[in-house]
């Protein structure tokens, strides 16, 4: 199931796009990707007529980042 319930096209073909990206990057690269996307959506939200969608997208990336960081803490 897509992490973004409003955009199910991200898991077309049976796999979530974010999972493909995670599989191809190192943990450090993936963490940076998630931080960057969270920042991107939060920074651009102020410049849109409807900020809600960008804030929702930032939340998706931030939630994923929390999961990744929690797993990394357990690996230490």
N, C-alpha and C positions, 0 to 999 in steps of 0.2 A: 504494500500500500504506500502511496506517495506521502512523503513527510509534509507536503503542502496540499492539503485537502481541496484547495481552490484551484489547483493546477495539476490534475492527474496525468497530464501529458508527460510529466517528468519520469513516470515509470512505464511508459509505453514500451512494449516488447518484453515486459515481465521483470524489468530491473530498474531500480531507482537510479537516476543519473548521479545523485550524490554518492551512491554506493560504488559506482564505477570510478568516480574521481578518487574516493577513499582508497580503493584497491590499487590505484596507479601511483599514489603519492606515499612518501614516508609519513610517519606520525607527525613529525615536525612540519613538513610541508602542508599536510592536511590541516593541522591546527592553524597555521598561518592563513590558509585559504578561508577557513571558517571565520577567523578574526577579521580578515579583510572584507568578506561579504557582509558580516554584521555591521561593520563600520560604514560600508558603502550604503546600505539601505537606511541606516540611521541618519547619515549625513545628507542624503538626498531627499529625505522625507519632508524637510522644511520647505523645499522648493516645489512641492506638488500641491495641487488643489485638494486632493484627498490623501492625507498622510497615512491613513490606517493601513492600507495594503503594504506599504514599505515597512511599516512597523511590524506587521505580521510576518513579513519575510525575514526581517532582522531577528525576530523571535525564533523562527525555525533554525537559523544558523547558530544562534546563541544556545539554544537547547541542545543541538548537536555538539557544540563546543563543550558544554558542561559534561556530556556523556564521555567525550574523548578525554577530557582532563581527569575525570573521575577514574577512568580505566588506567590512565598513566600513573596516577597516585598509587594505585594498587600494584603496579609493576615495579615500583622503586624498592 
